[in-house]
Amino acid sequence: MREPVHIGASPSVKPDLQRLLHEVALGDQEAFAKVYDAVAGSVLGTVRAVLRDRAQSEEVAQDVLVEVWRTAPRYRPERGSAINWILTLAHRRAVDRVRSVEAAAARDTKAALLDHQPAFDEVTEQVETRLEQEQVRRCLRTLTEFQRQSVTLAYYRGLTYREVAEALTLPLGTVKTRLRDALIRLRDCLGVTA
């Protein structure tokens, strides 16, 4: 049987991450450099899959690798492989960043809504409308019965002058005169200037 022939550089031997993490836990900077070289691409890829934004992904990946340096003593080989532990840290940190960005956006939106002043004061407008309605009712009470009936049919029920005349069984000219007089009286009562 023949040995495999490798062209170019010698085949890369994967470092023993579990052993290296143990050395990192003891403060070995060279061991950390080897861990960094071995996992940086995978960490960035995991983070980038969650975040999509290159700049944020690089920042979070850097944070994850610093966390690996700081928390290496917490790694427990019996719970899983070293690469899985590191990539789990990366995934969790990326998800935390997404949640943080979403929470900040929600806070900004909420703050913007709280700062938003309506273009008008709804309560004031409702009060003014009610006062105007009451003033119109008061002025309608100053009209004669025939004028009030004509105005009510024409302006509140939407009938034409001819339909008002038919409803009141009056000549069209009489209805027009009553309405004209009623509108003049309402204008004066409401204080409307022409």
C-alpha positions as CSV (number, residue, x, y, z in Angstrom):
1,M,0.0,0.0,0.0
2,R,1.3,3.4,-0.9
3,E,1.3,6.5,1.3
4,P,-0.8,9.5,0.1
5,V,1.2,12.1,-1.7
6,H,0.5,15.8,-0.7
7,I,1.3,18.5,-3.2
8,G,2.3,21.9,-1.8
9,A,2.2,22.6,2.0
10,S,2.1,19.7,4.4
11,P,-1.4,18.7,5.4
12,S,-2.7,20.8,8.2
13,V,-2.9,19.0,11.5
14,K,-5.8,20.2,13.6
15,P,-4.6,21.3,17.0
16,D,-5.9,19.6,20.1
17,L,-8.3,22.4,21.2
18,Q,-9.2,20.7,24.4
19,R,-5.5,20.6,25.5
20,L,-4.9,24.1,24.2
21,L,-8.0,25.4,26.2
22,H,-6.5,23.8,29.3
23,E,-3.3,25.7,28.7
24,V,-5.2,28.9,28.0
25,A,-7.0,28.5,31.4
26,L,-3.5,28.5,32.9
27,G,-2.7,31.8,31.2
28,D,-0.6,30.5,28.3
29,Q,-0.7,33.2,25.6
30,E,0.9,31.0,23.0
31,A,-1.8,28.4,23.4
32,F,-4.4,31.2,23.1
33,A,-2.8,32.3,19.8
34,K,-3.1,28.8,18.5
35,V,-6.7,28.6,19.6
36,Y,-7.4,32.0,18.0
37,D,-5.8,30.9,14.7
38,A,-7.8,27.6,14.7
39,V,-11.2,29.0,15.5
40,A,-11.4,32.7,14.4
41,G,-12.9,31.8,11.0
42,S,-15.5,29.5,12.4
43,V,-16.4,32.0,15.1
44,L,-16.8,34.8,12.6
45,G,-18.9,32.5,10.3
46,T,-21.2,31.6,13.2
47,V,-21.7,35.2,14.2
48,R,-22.1,36.4,10.7
49,A,-24.9,33.9,10.1
50,V,-26.8,35.5,12.9
51,L,-26.0,39.2,12.5
52,R,-25.4,39.6,8.7
53,D,-23.7,42.9,9.3
54,R,-20.0,42.5,8.6
55,A,-18.8,45.2,11.0
56,Q,-20.9,44.0,13.9
57,S,-20.0,40.4,13.2
58,E,-16.3,41.2,13.4
59,E,-16.8,43.1,16.7
60,V,-18.9,40.3,18.2
61,A,-16.4,37.7,17.0
62,Q,-13.6,39.6,18.7
63,D,-15.6,39.8,21.9
64,V,-16.2,36.1,21.8
65,L,-12.5,35.3,21.4
66,V,-11.7,37.6,24.4
67,E,-14.4,35.7,26.3
68,V,-12.7,32.5,25.4
69,W,-9.5,33.8,26.9
70,R,-11.2,35.0,30.1
71,T,-13.5,32.0,30.6
72,A,-11.3,29.1,29.5
73,P,-11.2,27.7,33.0
74,R,-15.0,27.2,32.8
75,Y,-14.7,24.8,29.8
76,R,-15.7,21.2,30.8
77,P,-14.6,18.6,28.3
78,E,-17.2,16.1,29.6
79,R,-19.9,18.5,28.4
80,G,-18.8,18.6,24.7
81,S,-15.9,19.4,22.4
82,A,-13.9,22.5,22.7
83,I,-15.0,23.8,19.3
84,N,-18.7,23.3,20.2
85,W,-18.2,25.2,23.4
86,I,-16.5,28.1,21.6
87,L,-19.2,28.2,18.8
88,T,-21.9,28.1,21.4
89,L,-20.4,31.1,23.0
90,A,-20.3,32.8,19.6
91,H,-23.9,32.0,18.8
92,R,-25.2,33.2,22.2
93,R,-23.2,36.4,21.9
94,A,-24.6,37.1,18.4
95,V,-28.1,36.4,19.5
96,D,-27.6,38.8,22.5
97,R,-26.4,41.5,20.1
98,V,-29.5,41.0,17.9
99,R,-31.7,41.3,21.0
100,S,-29.8,44.3,22.2
101,V,-30.2,46.1,18.8
102,E,-33.9,45.3,18.7
103,A,-34.4,46.5,22.3
104,A,-32.6,49.7,21.5
105,A,-34.7,50.2,18.4
106,A,-37.9,49.6,20.5
107,R,-36.7,52.1,23.1
108,D,-36.0,54.7,20.4
109,T,-39.4,54.1,18.9
110,K,-41.2,54.4,22.2
111,A,-39.2,57.6,23.1
112,A,-40.1,59.1,19.7
113,L,-43.8,58.3,20.3
114,L,-43.7,59.8,23.8
115,D,-42.0,63.0,22.4
116,H,-44.5,63.3,19.6
117,Q,-47.0,66.1,20.2
118,P,-50.2,65.9,18.3
119,A,-50.7,68.6,15.8
120,F,-53.8,69.7,17.7
121,D,-55.3,69.2,21.1
122,E,-58.0,66.6,20.7
123,V,-59.8,67.5,23.9
124,T,-59.8,71.2,23.1
125,E,-61.1,70.5,19.6
126,Q,-63.9,68.3,21.0
127,V,-64.9,71.0,23.5
128,E,-65.0,73.6,20.8
129,T,-67.1,71.4,18.5
130,R,-69.6,70.8,21.3
131,L,-69.8,74.5,22.1
132,E,-70.4,75.3,18.5
133,Q,-73.1,72.6,18.3
134,E,-74.8,74.0,21.4
135,Q,-74.6,77.6,20.0
136,V,-76.2,76.4,16.7
137,R,-79.0,74.6,18.7
138,R,-79.5,77.8,20.7
139,C,-79.7,79.9,17.6
140,L,-82.1,77.4,16.0
141,R,-84.5,77.9,18.9
142,T,-84.7,81.7,18.1
143,L,-86.2,80.8,14.6
144,T,-89.9,80.6,14.0
145,E,-91.4,77.1,13.8
146,F,-91.8,77.4,10.0
147,Q,-88.2,78.6,9.6
148,R,-86.8,75.9,11.9
149,Q,-88.7,73.2,9.9
150,S,-87.4,74.5,6.6
151,V,-83.8,74.6,7.9
152,T,-84.0,71.2,9.4
153,L,-85.4,69.6,6.3
154,A,-82.9,71.4,4.0
155,Y,-79.7,71.3,6.0
156,Y,-80.1,68.3,8.4
157,R,-82.0,65.9,6.1
158,G,-80.5,67.1,2.9
159,L,-83.7,67.9,1.0
160,T,-83.7,70.3,-1.9
161,Y,-85.8,73.5,-1.8
162,R,-88.4,71.7,-4.0
163,E,-88.5,68.7,-1.7
164,V,-88.9,70.9,1.3
165,A,-91.8,72.7,-0.4
166,E,-93.5,69.4,-1.1
167,A,-92.9,68.1,2.4
168,L,-94.4,71.2,4.0
169,T,-97.1,71.6,1.2
170,L,-96.0,75.2,0.6
171,P,-95.1,77.1,-2.5
172,L,-91.5,76.9,-3.6
173,G,-91.1,80.7,-3.4
174,T,-92.3,80.7,0.3
175,V,-89.8,78.0,1.2
176,K,-87.0,80.0,-0.4
177,T,-87.9,83.1,1.5
178,R,-88.2,81.3,4.8
179,L,-84.8,79.7,4.3
180,R,-83.2,83.0,3.3
181,D,-84.6,84.7,6.4
182,A,-83.7,81.8,8.7
183,L,-80.1,81.8,7.4
184,I,-79.8,85.6,7.9
185,R,-81.1,85.2,11.4
186,L,-78.7,82.3,12.2
187,R,-75.8,84.2,10.7
188,D,-76.5,87.1,13.0
189,C,-77.1,84.9,16.0
190,L,-73.8,83.0,15.5
191,G,-71.9,86.2,14.9
192,V,-70.7,85.3,11.4
193,T,-69.5,88.2,9.3
194,A,-69.9,88.0,5.6
